[in-house]
Amino acid sequence: MGIDLAAHLIRAGYRIGPQERRAWDNSLPALAEHLVRVGLGDLDALVEYQLPRSDSRIDVILAGIHPTTARESYLVVELKQWSAARRLDDVEKLVTVPMMRDPQLHPGVQVEAYCTYLADFLAVVWDWPEAVHGVAYLHNAVSASVADLIDPGRSRQALIYTTDRVARFDAYLAGRFSTRGTGDAADRLLGSGIRPSRQLLAHAADDLRGRRHFVLLDAQRTAYELVMRAVRRAQQGRRKQVVIISGGPGSGKSAIALTLLADLAHAGRIVAHASGSKAFTGSLRRYARTDPREPLRRTKPLFNFFRDFMTDERDSIDVLICDEAHRIRTRSNRGSVVGEVPQVEELIAVAKVPVFLLDDHQVVRPNEVGRVEMIKEAAGRMHVDVEIVTLDAQFRCGGSPGYERWVEHLLGLADGKPYPWDGDDRFRLGVVGSPERMEELLRQRQADGETARISAGFCWEWTHQPVNGRLANDVRIGSWAKPWNAYGNRPPRGIPSSSYWATDPAGFGQVGCIYTAQGFEYDWSGVIMGPDLVVRNGRLVSQPGESKDPEIIGRPGRRKPENADLLIRNTYKVLLTRGLRGCLIHSVDEETQAFLKRLVPAPVDRLGNAQDGVYRVGGRATAEREAKASVRYQTETAGRE
């Protein structure tokens, strides 16, 4: 069985290790013995069932008919080979297991979360959530060795059985399933529609509305109202409409997205959020939870990836909010499964009102194709009307539209040559002589309770695995050395995972790359320009050969991207526009550093508010301008990307 399972999962895109193969060989026969003993040998078993819109897999779902109600009956089974376990101190949701280094989630809590997820997202059980029960079977343990884990008061979705409770487990199985047949319970589960239940949306609405602090202004509010108008028209059965919301960094796109998500969920609409960024989606999932320790994380499934809608039914969602839509790919893919139509067409098809929020200048990977014109063309092919809103406001970079224009001219993304920065009292800009000085200045702001991060062009090798429990200091400039942000979601202790580098205070100790900085903001930004973009003869030129980014230099068996120059320039556009209050720049190239100093001649001795004496070029701020800046910060940058 292990060989067949492994082959199937590898085809689906999973990596299967020897430990997982051993688990199948040991655990599945143990469960099968119970089923055969109570006359359920023919019961349908869905092994390694993948949760909808998730990479998580359930060990086994047993599917059949309840012996009393004659309705569908499903049992989620989590199989553990543990021989012993105990609670981690007084934290009842985590346990320690001999021979396992890291704390593990309590198996009862794990199973309960799986059951809740199924009831939240599978339409087949919406009207009968009692159909889903769950157990954890610790087939190598006895009750005494896991006594801390067994709670007689646990719900029907979090029961635990051990090897010395064989008779009880047999009786439980016999009480859950009829021996007279399984009906089509398994087929109904596999063929069920996938969309959030009303109960989940009500729960999410409470969480999101309690967390939301955004105020939509001007074009933001116009965009919001256009989406709501399209929703009303869809409810009336009128022609389908795509809404495209375009804006630069910090123009308030994600503020609109989260406000729409909260309000539509509160109104009972079937709504989902999607993006193409793991870090961005992970942070939104964390943001939406009222209690960050809450193990069920019920709002998590509302935040999806673009690829998650490959097989969903047409118009099965009222509103799909596609945030960071510049990250739309050519085709969706999950493992070896590739979408049959362009990804943008999948996204338009699945929702009655598809909403796309994007910035054409934030495409930083060769397989990203999301642009306003591309979405318009796709909608035209599908005979769908389009509404477009352009956001001109600026809520990042101190609310300074002049700074964004300066960056675009610096990088050659706008018509016209680079020009000197003439100062803006709402935003602090400086060129520093070394990364040490950059770190010193930003650390001061971090220590004072503000947020600061250092990011860099992808010009240094990246050691993915920790060495002796520490991240490798890959980014080296002279005597200064720092690690990249952690790779993946299992970093060393005290280091945030890649998804939370921009939002966890401990992220200051690592250098962020484009893929962890994009979509986020912090008060103070430090940007290290690498040798992939340098000044030669008075203008910036890209040097793709200096990049270490596999997306730029090409992966084995793949062609190098033809638009590497634009991708590098867009990368620095993103990095240079993450700061809310200010940005420090340092280039490792001498000619480039000298060029930047000529454009930004004011030295930076310290960072802070205007009255702190930050050096800048330009006149003093008037009382009126200072008052406007203060209002912006007091509204907590009401609109954010």
N, C-alpha and C positions, 0 to 999 in steps of 0.2 A: 504493500500500500504506500509506503514511504516514497518509493521510486516514482510511482504514478503521480502522487501528489506533488513531488518536487518538480517533475517535468511540466505539470500543468501550471504551477506557480511561476516557474522560470519563464514560461511562454507569456505569462501575464505581466512580467517585468519585475518580479521579486527576486531578491538574492536569498538563496537558501543555504544555510550553513549546516555543518555536521550535527550541531547541538539540536537544531530543529528537527532534523531527520530522526535522531535518537528519540526525541520526544514523541513523535508519531508512532514509532515502533513500540514504545513502552506504554503510552497512554491510551491509544485508540483500542488495542485489544482488551485493556482493563475495563473500559466502558462497554465494549461489545459483550463481554461475559455477563454483565448485569442484564443487558437487553435480551440476550438469548435465554437467560434463566427465567425471566418473567414472561416469556412468550412474545417478545417484541423484536425478534430477530429480523423481521422484514420492515421494520420502521425506517422511514426515510431519514437519512442523516446528511446534512449539508456541512461538509468538512472544510475548514479554513474559509468560512464565509466572509467575504469582504463587505464591510459596512458601506452603505451608499454614501457617495461623496466623501470618502475617507480612505486612507491607506491602512487603517486598522482592520484586523481580521479576528473573527470569533473562532475558537477552536472547533466547536461543533454546535449546530442547531438541529435538534430533533424535531421532526414535523409529523404530525398525525392528527387523530381525532380524539377529542375528550370522551371518556367512557360514559359520562353522565349527560353532558350537555349536547353531545354529538356535533359540537362546533370545532373549528380548527384549534389545535393546541400546539404551542411551540415552546421548546425548552432550550435556553441558552446554556451551554455547558463549557466551563473553563476547566481545563485539565492541568493539574500541577503535579510535578514529580517531587515536590518538596517532602522531605521526611520530618522536618521540624520547622517551626517559625514562631516568632513572638512579636508582640506589638513593640513599636519603636517608642520607648518611654511612654508618655501619656497621649501620644498622637495615635488615635485608634484607626486612622486611615492608612498608615504606613506600617510595614512590618520588616523585621530583619530575618534573613534566612541564612543558615550556615553555608559557607563556601561561596556566598554571593556578596560582592563588595558593597554594592549600593542598596539603599532601602528599596523595598518593593511595595507597590500598591496592594492594599488588602484585597484578596481575591473576591471577597463578598462585595466590596465597593466597586471593583472592576466589573463584575457581572451585572450589578445593578445599573451601572452606567450604560452597558451594552443594551440592556432591556429597555431602558428609557429612550435611548437613541432610536431603537427600532420602532417603538410606539410613537415617537415624535415624527418619524420620517416615512414610514411605510403605510400607505393608505389602506392596505388590507386589514390592518389592526386598529385603525382609528376608532371605529365604533365598538371595539371589543379589546381594549388594552389588557384585560385580564387573561387574554389568550397567551400572553408572553410571560413566562416564568424563567428563573435562572438559578443555577447551582454551580458551585465550585467543587470539583471532586479531587481531593488530595489522596491519590490511590497508593502512595507510599508512606502515608502518615497515619498515626493513631490519634485518637482524641486528646490524650494526655500531652502529646508532643506539640499540639497546636491549640492548646486550651485557650490561649489569649484571643484566638481568632473566632472562636465559636460563641455566638451570641443567640440565645434562644428567642430573643425578641426581633430578630432580623426579618425583613420583609420577604414576600414570596419571590422576590427577584434577587435574593442575596443569601441563599441557603448554602451551608457547607457540609460536605460528607467526607468521611475518612474510611480507611480500610477496615476498621473495627465496627463500623456502622453499616455493614453490608445489608442486613435485613431491613433496616430503615430505608436505605437507598432503593432497594428493590421495591419496597412497599410504595415509596414515593413515585417511582416510575410507573408502577401498575396503576396508581391513582391518577396519573396524568394522561395516559394514552390507552386507547381501546386496542385490544388484540384482534379485532374483527376487520381491520383495514386502516389505511392511512388517508384515503380519499385523495383529493388534489391539493392538500395543504402545502406541500413543498412547492408545487408549481405556482400556487397562488402567491406564495411569499416571493419567489424568484421573479414573478411577472408583475409584482405590485408597482403601482405608480409611486414615484419618489418625489415628495414635496413636504414642506413643513406643515405640521398639524396646527389647528386653531389654538390648541392648548399651548404648544410651543411658542407660537407667535404672541400670544397674550403674555407669556412668561418673559419673552425677549423684550416686548414693548415696555414692560415694567422696569426691566434692567436698563435698557437703553435710554428711556426717557428720564430715569433717575440719574444717569451718568452724563447726559448731554448738557453741554454748556455753550453751545454755539448760537450765535445770532446771525441770521442771514441778512445781508445788506445788498441793496441795489440789484446788480445783475445776478447775484446769487439767489435772491428771492424770486427774480423773474424765472430763472431756471427751475426752481422748486415748483412754482405755480404752473409752468408749462408741463412738467411731469404729472402733477396732480390733475391737470386738465385732460391729458392723454389717458389717465387712469379712468376718469369719469366717462370719457368717450368710449373706451373699451368696454366698460360696464353696460353701456347703451348699445353695444353691438356694432359700433361704427368702425370705420377703416383703421387698421393697425397703424401705429406711428412709432418711429424711432426718435429718441431725443438725444442729441449730441451736445455735450457741455465741454467746451474747449477753453483752456486757460493755462497760463504759465505757472511756474513754481510759486506756491503760496497764494494762489488766486482764490482758494476756498473750495476746491473741488470735493475734497473728502468731507468737509463740513456739510456740504449739500447731500452727499451720499449717506452719511450717518443720520442726518435729520430725516431724510426720506425713509430710511430703513426703520427708524423708530416710529414715525408717524403712520406709515403704511401698516406696520405690524400691529400698532394700536388699533387701527381701523379694521383689522381682521383680514387684510389682503394677504394673499400668498406671495411673499416677497423673499428675495435672496440677494446677497451681496457676493460679488466675485472679483478676483484680481488675478494677475499673473505673477505675483511676488510672494514667495514663501515668508519672507521677513515681515512684509506689510500685513499679510493675512494673519500671521501668528500674533502680531501685536494688536490687531483689531479684536481678535478672539479674546485676548487677555483684557483689553480695555472694556469689553462689553460685559464682563462678569462683575456683578456687584461684590461678591465675595471671592477674592482670588484663590482661596483655599477650597472652594466648592468643587468636589470631585466630579460631579455629573457634567459640569460645564455645558449646560443645556443650550446656551446661545452659540456655542462653537459651530454647530452645523449650518448656521445661517451665513457663515463666512466661508466661501468656497473658492476654488480655482477655476479658471476659464475651462480647463479640460474636463471638469466634472459634469458637463452637460451633454456629453457625446451621445448618450442613448436616451435622454429624456424625451417625453412626448411633446409634440408641437403645442405651444400655447398652454402648457401645463402650469406655468407660473404667471401670476398677475403682473409682477414687475421684477425684472432682473437688473440690478444696479452693477454695472461693469466699471469699477474704479481702476485707475491706472491702466486705462484701455490702450495706451500706447504699447503695452506689453502683450497684446494679442499676438498669437503665433499664426503661422500659415495654416497648420493643421493641428488638431488636438491629438495627443498620443498618451497612452498609458501602457508602458511596457511595449509589447509587440503590436498592440491594438492601435491603429491609426484611424482618425476620423475620415469619413467618406466624403465630406464636403469641407470647405474652408471653415476655420474655427469661428470667424465672425458670423457666418451664416447659421451655425449651430446656436450661437448666442441670440441672434435675432429671432430664430424660429421658436425657441423654447418659451419665450415670454410674450404676453399680450402687449406689454410696454417695455421694450429694451432701452436702457439708459446707458450711455457711454460717456465717461468722464476721462479726458485725456489732454496731453500736451505733446504736440508733434515733435518738439525738440527734446523729448526725453527717451527716444528710442536709442538703446545702448547695446543691443545684441543683434547679431545679423539675422536671427530668425524671428525678430519682433517686427510686425508689419502694421501695427495699429496707428492709423492716421485718419484725420477727418475725411479726406477724399476717399480713402479706401472703404470706410464704413458707408459713406454715401453711395458709392458704386455698388456695394453689396446689397444695400437696401433697395436700390433701383432694380437690380436683377430679380429681387424677390417681390417687386411691386409694392413696396412699403413706403409710406410717406416719411419725411424727415423734417424735424425741427432742430435748428442749431442756435445755441447761445454761446457767445464769447464773453469770457470773464476778463475784464480789464483791471479790476481792483488788485491790490497787492497787500497781503497781510503778513507775509514773511519779509525778511530783509528790512525790518523796521518800517514796513509800509512804503518803501522807497522804489517806485517804478524806475527811477533814474538809475539805480544800481543794476537792475536786471538788464536794462538797455546797455549799460557800460560793459557788462559781462558778455552780452551777445556780440558787441563790436570787438571786444578783446579777442574772442574766440573765432571771429570770422563767420558768425551765424547771422549777421545782419549786414545790410549794404552799408559800406563806409568803413573807414579805417579805425583802429583803436585810438582812443583819445584820453587825455589825462582825466583822472577822477577829480572833480572839483568840489567834492565834499557834500555831505548831506547830514544834517544834525540828527536824523532819525536812524542812521546806520553808520557803523564804524568800520572802516576798511584800512588795513595796514599790510605792508610787506615786512616780514621779519627776516633777520639774517641767518637764522639757524632753526632747526627743529627743536633744539633745546630751549631756545627763547620762546618759541611758540608754545611749547608744553608748559613752561613756567607761567606765562601770562594766562593761559586757559585754566591751568590748575588753580590759580587764584580765584577765578570766577566760579569754578566748580566748588571750591571750599566755601564760598559765600552763599551757596545754595542755588546757584544758577546751573544751567546745563551746558556742557561743553564737550566737543568731540573733535578728534583729529582724524581726517580721512586722507586718502592718497590715491593717485593713479595706480593702476594695477601693473606696476613695473618691477616688482620683486617676487621671487618664487614664494610659494605658499606651502608650508609644511602642514598637512591636514591633521596628522595624528600628534597628540601631545607627546613630549619627550620627558620621561620621569615625572609625569603628572603636571608638566608645565607646557605652556605654549612656546613654540620656538620663536626667537627674536629674528624674524625674517626681514623686516624692514630696517635696513641698515644704511645710515647716512653719516659718514665719518665715524665718530665715536658714539653716536646716538643709535640706539637699537630698540625696536619695539615689535611685539608680535602683531600679526593680522588679527582681526576678530576671530573668535572660535569658528571652526568649521563644523557645521551640523548642529545637532541638538543634544549632544552629550559631552559638554565641555568639562574641563577640570573644575574642581570645587572653587567657588568664589568668582568664576568667570561666567558671564551670561552667554547663552547660546546665540548663534548668529541672528536668530529672529528678534532678539531683544537687545542687541548691541546699542542701538540708538536710544532706547528707552530705559535701560537699566543703568543706574549710576556707576556700576562697576565697569561699564563699557569704556570709560575714559582711559583705562589702562591698555587698550588695544587700538590699533589703527583700523579704521573702517574702510571697506572697499565700496565700489559703486553699488554692488548688489545688496549691501546691508544699509547703505545710507539713503538710497532712492526711496522716496515716499515719506521720509521722516524730516523732522526739524529739531533744532536745539538752539539755545540762546546764542551761543558763540561757536563759530565753526573755524577750524584750522584745516587748511588744504595744502597738501604737499604735491607739487607738480613734478612728475617724474620725467625721464628723458623721452617719453613717447610724444610729448608736445613741447617744442622748443622754439625759440626765436632765432631765425637766421636771416640776415640782411633786412632786419627791421620788420619782419612779419612772422607770425606763428606758423610753423609747419609741423605736421604729424610725422612720427617715425614709428610705424606699426611694428617694425622689427625689434624695438626696445620694449614692447609690451610683453607681459607674462600671462596675459589673459587668454585662456584657451579659445574664447569666443572671437578674439582678434587675430591671434597667430594661427588659428586653425587646429582642429583636433585630428588625431590619426584617422586617415581614411576620408577626411572632409576637406573641401576646398576652403581656402582662406576667403573671408568676406571681401567683396569688391568695394564695399562702402566703409572700410576700416577708418578712413580719415574722418568721416562724419560721426562714426560711433565714438571715436576718441574725443572729438570736440564736444559732442553731446554729453559724454561722461563728465567732463570738467564743468559743463554748464550745470549739471545736477549737483556736483559736489560744491561748487561755489555759491549755490543758492539754497543751502540748508539752514543758514543762520538767521535767527530772528533779530538779533541786535547787532551782530558784527561778524566780520570774517578776517582771518589772518592768512596770508599766502606766503609760501616759500617754494622756490624752485631749486632743484638740485643742479640745474644747468646755469653756469656763470653768466652767459650772455642773456639768457632769459631772465635771470634774477636782476640784472642791471636794467633790462628793458622795463620790467615791472616797477622798479624803483623810480624810473623816470616818469612813469604814468601815475604813480602814487607816491609823491615826494614827501608826504608828511610822515615823520617817524612815529612809532607807537611805543610809548613807554609803559603805559598801563591801560587796562580796559575798565569800563564802567559806564555809568550814566554821563550825560553831557556835563553836568556840574562837577564831575570827578576830574575834569581836565584832560580828557582824551585828546591827543594831538590829531588835527585834521586840517585839510585845506578848505578855506571858505570862511564866510562871515559868521558872526555869532548868531545863535538861534534866537529868534524873536520869541516873546512870551506866547504869542499865538501858536507858533509851530511847536513849541515845547508842550503846550496844553493839548494839542492834537495828538502828539506822540504819546503823552500820558494816557489819554483816553483809549488809544489803541491797545496799550499794554494792559490796562485795567479790564478790558473786555476779553483778555486772554487770547489775543489774536483770533477774534471771533470766527474767521474763516481760515481754514488751513487746507493744505493740499490733500 
